[in-house]
Amino acid sequence: MTVAVAAAMANWNGGAYLPQCLAALEAQTRSLREIVIVDNGSTDGSDRWLEQRGGLVRMLRRNEHNEGYCAGYNRAIVATDAPYVLALNIDVYLEPGFVEAAARVLDDHPETAAVTGRFYEEATDRTIGGGFRLRRQLRMHPESADGPEREVFGASGAAVLFRRAAIDEAAEAAGEVYDPRYFSYGEDIDLAWRLRALGWTVRYTPDAHAHHVGSGSLGGALRFLDKPAVFQRHALKNRYLTLLKNAPPGLLVEMGVALLLTDLALWPFLCLRQPLRVPYLLGGIADVIRLLPGSWRRRRLLQERSRLGGEAVRPWLSGL
């Protein structure tokens, strides 16, 4: 019996990408049950276009403002009921066999929570694996696209097929699939760590191909320095939230030191390159302090349920 698959998406000013993205979804060799989309306060007319799109698309709601990647995708995921859920960025165009190849891996590996594939990155003109290892400073280290299907630490949020049972368990351990306090950036590291702590695995398959424009909603701003200040602040804050929520005591110290050493170099660099932004970006530290009580509650919940402790991440650490 073929397991049903639904797609969950959040749109924010994605009018330039949605027609091709949705056409690619509807052309999959393994048909989708539905495509659920939450609009995050778009101002480019893409919300109205989606309302009239029809086909497999079900527009769930239109937010008055941008509530962030995490809140948008949480709403879309919860609104689906298929056993397999594809979380997809609006600037990703899947090859026709992507869903079929990823679903085959979930079918064959009942211990696997998520599967990602091989991405051509338009913004960098290179092909990478959608899986990643983890640096001690809480940054992704992308896996090579070469080689066979294999286990990886986590999957990029650009295009990932989830097993619903796994993300439901992850949500029980933290309140929601993606932590909405992140807004955007780093949420895929947080979710991967949580899934691994709960005993699930993540896999990469080179048979699932996709084209990723890259930072489509931000006009292709891939580099940290090129992103709007509000997104920079979230990215800086979310590293500390991920560490505080997920790391057992030993790793909390080890990775905390690596993160602090990184920031000793980062802040002087920002003072030189973007001095007018620094006071605002330093507010990210205040954000971490303000969010400490909630982070500690989530930490306790996860530590109570964790099956692997430090072994959930230690084998997957790569450099500073």
C-alpha positions as CSV (number, residue, x, y, z in Angstrom):
1,M,0.0,0.0,0.0
2,T,1.4,3.4,-1.0
3,V,1.7,5.8,1.9
4,A,0.1,9.2,1.3
5,V,2.2,12.3,1.1
6,A,1.1,16.0,1.6
7,A,3.2,19.1,1.1
8,A,3.3,21.9,3.7
9,M,4.6,25.4,2.7
10,A,4.7,29.0,4.0
11,N,4.8,31.8,1.5
12,W,6.2,35.3,1.9
13,N,6.3,37.4,-1.2
14,G,7.1,34.3,-3.3
15,G,5.2,35.4,-6.5
16,A,8.3,35.0,-8.7
17,Y,8.8,31.3,-7.6
18,L,5.4,29.9,-6.8
19,P,4.2,29.0,-10.4
20,Q,7.2,26.9,-11.1
21,C,7.4,25.4,-7.6
22,L,3.8,24.3,-7.6
23,A,3.9,23.0,-11.1
24,A,6.9,20.8,-10.1
25,L,5.0,19.5,-7.1
26,E,2.0,18.6,-9.2
27,A,4.2,16.8,-11.7
28,Q,5.7,14.4,-9.1
29,T,5.7,10.7,-10.1
30,R,4.4,9.9,-6.6
31,S,1.2,12.0,-6.4
32,L,0.6,14.3,-3.5
33,R,-2.7,14.2,-1.5
34,E,-2.6,18.0,-1.2
35,I,-0.4,21.1,-1.0
36,V,-1.2,23.2,2.1
37,I,0.1,26.8,2.0
38,V,0.1,29.5,4.8
39,D,0.6,33.0,3.5
40,N,2.8,35.1,5.8
41,G,1.6,38.6,5.1
42,S,2.7,38.8,1.5
43,T,2.6,42.2,-0.2
44,D,3.5,41.2,-3.7
45,G,0.0,39.8,-4.7
46,S,1.1,36.2,-4.3
47,D,-1.5,35.7,-1.6
48,R,-4.3,36.6,-4.0
49,W,-2.8,34.4,-6.7
50,L,-2.7,31.4,-4.4
51,E,-6.4,31.9,-3.5
52,Q,-7.3,31.5,-7.1
53,R,-4.7,28.8,-8.0
54,G,-6.8,25.7,-7.5
55,G,-5.5,22.2,-8.2
56,L,-4.0,20.5,-5.3
57,V,-3.4,23.8,-3.5
58,R,-5.3,24.6,-0.3
59,M,-4.5,28.0,1.1
60,L,-4.9,27.7,4.8
61,R,-4.9,31.2,5.9
62,R,-3.5,34.7,5.2
63,N,-1.6,36.2,8.1
64,E,-1.7,40.0,8.6
65,H,2.1,40.1,8.9
66,N,5.1,37.9,8.5
67,E,5.0,35.5,11.5
68,G,8.2,33.8,10.4
69,Y,9.3,30.6,8.8
70,C,8.7,28.5,11.9
71,A,5.2,29.7,12.8
72,G,4.1,29.4,9.1
73,Y,5.4,25.9,8.6
74,N,4.0,24.8,11.9
75,R,0.5,25.9,10.9
76,A,0.8,24.2,7.5
77,I,2.2,20.9,8.9
78,V,-0.6,20.7,11.5
79,A,-3.2,21.2,8.8
80,T,-2.1,18.1,6.9
81,D,-2.9,14.6,7.9
82,A,-0.8,12.4,5.6
83,P,1.7,10.0,7.2
84,Y,4.5,11.6,5.1
85,V,4.8,15.4,5.0
86,L,7.0,17.3,2.6
87,A,8.3,20.7,4.0
88,L,9.3,22.7,1.0
89,N,10.6,26.3,0.4
90,I,8.9,28.3,-2.2
91,D,12.1,28.8,-4.2
92,V,12.8,25.1,-4.6
93,Y,11.8,23.3,-7.8
94,L,11.7,19.5,-7.4
95,E,12.6,17.1,-10.2
96,P,9.6,14.7,-10.9
97,G,11.0,11.8,-8.9
98,F,12.0,13.7,-5.8
99,V,9.1,12.6,-3.6
100,E,9.1,9.1,-4.9
101,A,12.8,8.7,-4.1
102,A,12.6,10.2,-0.6
103,A,9.4,8.3,0.3
104,R,11.1,5.0,-0.8
105,V,13.8,5.7,1.9
106,L,11.2,6.3,4.6
107,D,9.4,3.1,3.5
108,D,12.7,1.1,3.7
109,H,13.9,2.6,7.0
110,P,11.2,2.8,9.7
111,E,13.7,4.4,12.1
112,T,14.2,7.4,9.8
113,A,12.4,10.6,10.6
114,A,13.4,12.7,7.6
115,V,14.9,12.4,4.1
116,T,16.5,15.0,2.0
117,G,18.1,15.0,-1.4
118,R,20.6,16.5,-3.8
119,F,20.3,20.3,-4.5
120,Y,21.7,22.4,-7.3
121,E,22.1,25.8,-5.7
122,E,21.5,28.5,-8.2
123,A,22.9,31.3,-6.1
124,T,26.3,29.6,-5.7
125,D,26.3,27.5,-8.9
126,R,27.2,24.3,-7.1
127,T,25.5,21.0,-6.2
128,I,25.4,20.0,-2.6
129,G,23.8,17.3,-0.5
130,G,20.8,18.5,1.5
131,G,22.1,16.7,4.6
132,F,24.6,18.3,7.0
133,R,27.0,17.7,9.9
134,L,27.3,20.2,12.7
135,R,30.1,22.5,13.6
136,R,30.7,23.2,17.3
137,Q,29.9,26.8,16.8
138,L,26.3,25.8,15.8
139,R,26.7,26.1,12.0
140,M,25.9,23.6,9.4
141,H,28.6,21.7,7.5
142,P,26.9,20.5,4.3
143,E,27.3,16.9,3.2
144,S,28.8,16.2,-0.2
145,A,26.3,15.4,-2.9
146,D,28.6,12.5,-4.0
147,G,28.4,9.0,-2.7
148,P,25.5,6.6,-1.9
149,E,22.4,7.0,0.2
150,R,23.5,7.4,3.8
151,E,22.7,8.6,7.3
152,V,23.4,12.3,8.1
153,F,22.9,14.5,11.2
154,G,20.2,16.7,9.8
155,A,18.3,17.8,6.7
156,S,18.2,21.3,5.3
157,G,14.7,22.9,5.6
158,A,14.7,23.7,1.9
159,A,13.2,20.4,0.9
160,V,12.7,17.5,3.4
161,L,10.2,14.7,3.6
162,F,9.2,13.9,7.2
163,R,7.6,10.9,8.8
164,R,4.6,12.3,10.7
165,A,5.0,10.0,13.7
166,A,8.6,11.4,14.2
167,I,7.7,15.1,14.0
168,D,4.6,14.5,16.2
169,E,7.0,13.1,18.8
170,A,9.4,16.0,18.4
171,A,6.5,18.4,18.8
172,E,5.4,16.7,22.1
173,A,9.0,17.2,23.4
174,A,9.1,20.9,22.7
175,G,5.5,22.2,22.1
176,E,5.7,22.5,18.3
177,V,7.6,21.0,15.4
178,Y,9.6,24.2,14.8
179,D,10.2,26.6,17.8
180,P,8.3,29.7,16.8
181,R,10.6,31.9,18.9
182,Y,13.3,31.3,16.2
183,F,11.3,33.1,13.6
184,S,13.8,32.0,10.9
185,Y,17.3,30.5,10.7
186,G,18.7,27.6,12.7
187,E,15.4,25.9,13.2
188,D,16.5,22.9,11.1
189,I,19.5,22.4,13.3
190,D,17.3,22.5,16.4
191,L,14.8,20.0,15.0
192,A,17.5,17.6,13.8
193,W,19.1,17.6,17.2
194,R,15.7,17.0,18.9
195,L,14.8,14.1,16.5
196,R,18.2,12.5,17.1
197,A,17.9,12.8,20.9
198,L,14.6,11.0,20.6
199,G,16.2,8.1,18.8
200,W,15.3,8.9,15.2
201,T,17.7,9.1,12.2
202,V,17.9,11.3,9.2
203,R,19.0,10.2,5.7
204,Y,20.3,11.6,2.4
205,T,19.5,10.1,-0.9
206,P,21.3,11.2,-4.1
207,D,18.3,10.0,-6.1
208,A,16.1,12.9,-5.1
209,H,17.1,16.0,-7.1
210,A,16.0,19.6,-6.7
211,H,16.9,23.1,-7.9
212,H,17.2,25.6,-5.1
213,V,17.3,29.3,-6.0
214,G,18.5,30.3,-2.5
215,S,17.0,33.0,-0.1
216,G,14.3,33.7,-2.6
217,S,12.2,35.8,-0.2
218,L,15.2,37.9,0.6
219,G,16.2,38.6,-3.0
220,G,19.0,36.0,-3.0
221,A,20.8,37.4,0.1
222,L,22.7,34.2,1.0
223,R,25.6,35.7,3.0
224,F,25.0,36.8,6.6
225,L,26.3,40.3,5.9
226,D,23.8,40.7,3.0
227,K,20.7,39.8,5.0
228,P,18.4,42.4,6.6
229,A,19.3,43.2,10.2
230,V,16.2,41.6,11.7
231,F,17.2,38.2,10.1
232,Q,20.8,38.6,11.3
233,R,19.6,39.2,14.8
234,H,17.5,36.0,14.7
235,A,20.4,34.0,13.3
236,L,22.7,35.2,16.1
237,K,20.1,34.6,18.8
238,N,19.1,31.1,17.6
239,R,22.5,29.6,18.0
240,Y,22.4,30.1,21.7
241,L,18.7,28.9,22.0
242,T,19.6,25.7,20.2
243,L,22.6,25.1,22.5
244,L,20.7,25.9,25.7
245,K,17.7,23.7,24.8
246,N,19.4,20.6,23.4
247,A,23.0,20.1,24.7
248,P,23.6,17.8,27.7
249,P,25.9,19.4,30.4
250,G,29.2,18.2,28.9
251,L,28.4,19.3,25.4
252,L,26.9,22.5,26.7
253,V,30.3,23.6,28.0
254,E,32.3,22.3,25.1
255,M,30.1,23.8,22.4
256,G,29.4,26.9,24.5
257,V,33.2,27.7,24.6
258,A,33.4,27.2,20.8
259,L,30.5,29.6,20.3
260,L,31.9,32.2,22.6
261,L,35.3,32.0,20.9
262,T,33.6,32.5,17.5
263,D,31.7,35.5,18.8
264,L,34.9,37.1,20.1
265,A,36.0,37.4,16.5
266,L,32.6,38.0,15.1
267,W,31.6,41.2,17.0
268,P,34.8,43.2,16.2
269,F,34.3,42.2,12.5
270,L,30.7,43.4,12.6
271,C,31.8,46.7,14.2
272,L,34.1,47.2,11.2
273,R,31.7,46.1,8.5
274,Q,28.3,47.1,9.8
275,P,28.8,49.5,12.7
276,L,25.4,51.1,12.6
277,R,23.7,47.7,13.0
278,V,25.7,46.6,16.0
279,P,23.5,48.1,18.7
280,Y,20.5,46.5,17.2
281,L,22.2,43.1,16.7
282,L,23.4,43.2,20.4
283,G,19.8,43.1,21.3
284,G,19.9,39.4,20.3
285,I,21.8,38.8,23.5
286,A,18.9,40.4,25.4
287,D,16.5,38.2,23.4
288,V,18.3,35.1,24.6
289,I,18.1,36.3,28.3
290,R,14.4,37.1,27.9
291,L,13.7,33.7,26.4
292,L,15.7,31.8,29.0
293,P,12.7,30.6,31.1
294,G,11.0,29.1,28.0
295,S,14.2,27.6,26.8
296,W,14.8,25.9,30.1
297,R,11.3,24.4,30.2
298,R,11.9,23.0,26.7
299,R,15.3,21.7,27.8
300,R,13.7,19.8,30.7
301,L,11.1,18.3,28.5
302,L,13.6,17.0,26.0
303,Q,16.1,15.8,28.6
304,E,13.3,13.7,30.2
305,R,12.6,12.1,26.8
306,S,16.1,11.9,25.4
307,R,17.2,8.3,24.6
308,L,20.7,9.2,23.4
309,G,22.0,12.2,25.4
310,G,25.3,13.5,24.1
311,E,25.6,10.7,21.6
312,A,22.8,12.3,19.6
313,V,25.2,14.8,18.3
314,R,28.8,14.1,19.3
315,P,29.5,11.6,16.4
316,W,28.3,14.3,14.0
317,L,30.4,17.2,15.2
318,S,32.8,18.6,12.6
319,G,35.5,21.1,13.5
320,L,35.0,24.4,15.2
